[in-house]
């Protein structure tokens, strides 16, 4: 009986803080098919992480410019040079 009251209290607090009821937490994941995940781009983060890891390793992870416009230009040149070098 005490455990049920605790679960109900947590659900009530979650709703008060703008969350969802506890019953909804597992239902979304069960509807995700392989086609749904592929369509939404799930699993493509690894490619981006690998690109930035290689970029930092090859070109260095620091920028030397001081002005924001020059920082952007320096970063763009590093990305361009790394992309052409690959």
N, C-alpha and C positions, 0 to 999 in steps of 0.2 A: 504494500500500500504506500509506503514512504517513497519507493522508487518511482511509482507512477506520478505522485505529487511533484517530485523533483523534475521529471520530464515535462510535465504540464507547465511548471513554473519557468523552465528554460524556454519552452515554446512561447509562453506569454511574453517573456522579456525580449525574445528575438523579434516578435511581432511589434512590440512597443518601440524597438530601436530601428524599425523599418526593414526587418528581415523577412524571410519566408517561413511558413510553418515547417516544422521538422519533417512532416510527411512528404514534402516536395523535394527534399535534398537528393534522393536516389532516383527519382523518376526521370529526370532529364538525361542522365547518363545512360539509362537503359534504352532510350529511344535513339541513341547515336549509332547509326549503322556505319559500315566502312565507307559506303558511298557518301553519306552525310558528312563524315569527317574529311574525306578527300575534297568534297565540294567547298567546304569552309576553310580549306588550307591547313588543316590540323597536321602537325608533324613536319611542317616546312621550316620551323624555327631552327632546326639543326643546321640547315644550309646557310642561314644568315649568320649564326654563331661561328661556323667554320670559316666563313668569309672574313668576318671581323677579326678572328683569331689570327688568321694568316696575314691579314693586313697589318695588324699591330706587330706581329713577329718580324715581318719583312721590312716595314717602313718605320717602325718605332711607334711608341704610343703617346709621344708628346708633340705638341705644336709649339713653335717658337714665336709666332706672331703675337702682337699685343692688341691690335685693333680688331674688333669683332668682324669687320668686313674682310680683313686679311686672314683671320683665323678660318673663316669659311672658305676663302680661296685656297689656302694652304691645305686644308682638309680635302677639298675637291681635287686638287692636284695629286695628293697622295693616293686617293682612291683611283683616279684615272691611271696613274703610273702603275699601281698594283694590278689593276684590271688588264692593262696592256701587257704587263710582264707575265701574267699567268698563262 
